[in-house]
Amino acid sequence: MRTATTPATGRIAPSSSGWPAVLAVTTGIFAIVTTEILPIGLLTSIGADFTVSDGTAGLTMALPGYVAAASAPTVTVATAGVDRRRMLCAFMLLLACANVLAAAAPAYWAVLLSRVLVGIVIGGFWSVGSGLAGRLVPARSARRATAVVFSAVPLGSVLGVPLGTLIGDLGGWRAGFLMPGALSAAVLVALALLLPPLPAERAARLDVLRGMLRGTGTRSALLLTFLIVLAHFGAYTYVTPFLEGVTEVAPARIPLFLLAYGAAGIAGTFLVGTAAARRPHAAFGAAGALIALAVLGLPFLGRTEPGALGLLVVWGIGYGAVPVCSQACFARSAPQSPEAASVLFTASFQATLSSGALAGGVVLDHASPRTLMLLGGATAAAMVVTTALLDRVTGGEHQNGGDPAT
């Protein structure tokens, strides 16, 4: 696909034919999300193969997020003058290599090395790609295109992780990583063919990032994102040990539970997430309330399969809205610098994701899956209370201003 160029600025003019490019970026994020959270479904198998505990195997979830938090600002600032199309293609190539390395890992250290590469991809691709929708389609379609891009997050749960887990159950956990590896290679070809040249535009700079961190809106977004992502990944990273040990779900049936969770996540992205454009704090609080309700309920109602399944659906609806709500809060705090907003969103989200997975592993190794769920649910409830307090202190959401789609 090629689009028209405005003669005065050399900027690529968005076109209605840009939707194939949007879908290519969406598929790229789908491949990244699938690769990032695939260990959730393969955690016990990886741990058993290398004779490490479930908590230690949880490093496969923690490590990429910390690397992504560092690479998001570092890579984005260092490549400020590089065409964004070339950057996205390079990240997809690196993702394919990381998955192949994981599948062929001779020891646990090689798996962790592959997860470092995944972290670099997450930080770079998310920071550059999540804010590109408005450059690929006309302004009237920007919000819808952004929602499509973010739908890749729950899609990674509803399709990618259950499929990878199923492949892992049938052919071993190593085979599970070959699926996103092949997908990454296909996305690389699609991005090269469908994306127009995307010269860097209002790229993130260190002074812009520092300026954003001084803003009230950015600090609120950081706090809310920290609390809810810590709660979610502290608990959800170890949902498989909970389902196997507490609910006593047969391992072959785990992918069905993850599938139900992911399907609910897609609904949450569009049901709750669509409200994020106008009232991001209210939508964020609603998502947090659903997560708190589900996670706190699991130790009591999740002992049976119907109870666990129902609560996972509620959990999925809540979490499906979290990424788009968080991004909307960051974008509203810096409407003139969407890439800088994406960098802070990516860095804070990924650092907290890793902290949650790491903390959850420590709790699981020293306590029980039930205790882990109670702590995760309590943290989600704290996020809901914090959202209400912030709205009361700031006088509501009108003070943020801006439009996250701009």
C-alpha positions, 0 to 999 in steps of 0.5 A: 500500500502506498498513500499520497504525500503532502508536497509542503511537508512530506508527511504521508496523508492518511487514506481510507485504504490504510486499513490493511496496514492497520490490520498488519500492525494489529497482527504484529501486536497480537504476535507480541502479546501472544509471545509475551503471555504464552508462558502463562499457559506453559508455566508448569511444563517449562518448570518441570522440564528445567526442574525449577519451581513455578515461581522461578518459571514466572521469570519468563513473564517478569523479565520481558516487562522490565526489559521493555520498560527500559527499551521503550524510552531508550530505543524510541529516543535513539531511533527518533530519526528512523522511518517507523516502517523500518523499525516495525519490520526490524522488531518483527524479525527480532521477535521471530528469532526470539521465539525460535531461540525459546523453542530450541533452548538447551537450558533455562538461561537460553529461555530467559535470553529469548525473553530479553529479546522479547522485551526489546521488541515489546518496548520498541514496537508498542511505543512506535506502533500503538500510536500509528493508527491516526497516521494510517487512516483519516481522522474520522476513523482514528478512534475506531482504528485505535480500538482495532489495534488494541483489540490485539491484546485480548485477542492474544489471550482468546486465540494466541495463548490457548492455541499455543498452550494446546500446541504445547500440550500436544507437542511439548512446550517448545512447539508452543513457541513455534506458532508465534515465531511463524506468525512473526515472520508472516507479519514481517512480510505484511508490514513490509508490503502494506505500510507506507513510509512513516518518517518520524513525526513528533518523536519522543524526546527526553525533554518531552518525557520529563515534561510529561512526568511533571503533569498531574494527568500523567502522574494519575495515569501512572498510579492507576496503571501501576495498581491495576496492572500489579493486581492483574499480573500478580494473580493472572500469571499464576492462574494455571496453578490455581486452576490445577491445584484449587479448582482441580481442572484437568490440564487438557481443559485449561486452554478452554478456561483461558479461551473463555477469559480471552473471549470476554476480554475482547468484549471488554475492549469494546464495551468498556474501552469505548468509553475511555475516549470520553471518560478514561478515569470512569472507564478505568475504575469500572474495569478495575472493579470487575477485576477486583470482584473476580479475583477476590471471588476466586478463592471462595467461588472458584473451587468448582469449574462453573464458578471459576469459569464465570469469574474468569469471564468477569475478569476478562471483561475487566482486563480487556478494557485496561490497556485502552483505558490506560493508553487513553489516560496517558494520551489525554495528558499529552495530546500534542505528543502521542508517541511520547504518551505511548512510550510512558504507557508502554514503560509503566505498563511493562515494568508493573507487569513484571513486578506483578509477575515477580511478586506473585511468584514470591507469594506463590512459592511461600504461601498458596494460590488462594492467598495470591488471589486475595492479595491481587483482588485487594490491590485491584480494589485499592485501584478503584478507591484511588480512582474515585479519590483522584476524581474527587480531588481533581474535580472530575475528568474535564480537567484532563482535556485533550482527545486521546485519538488526536 
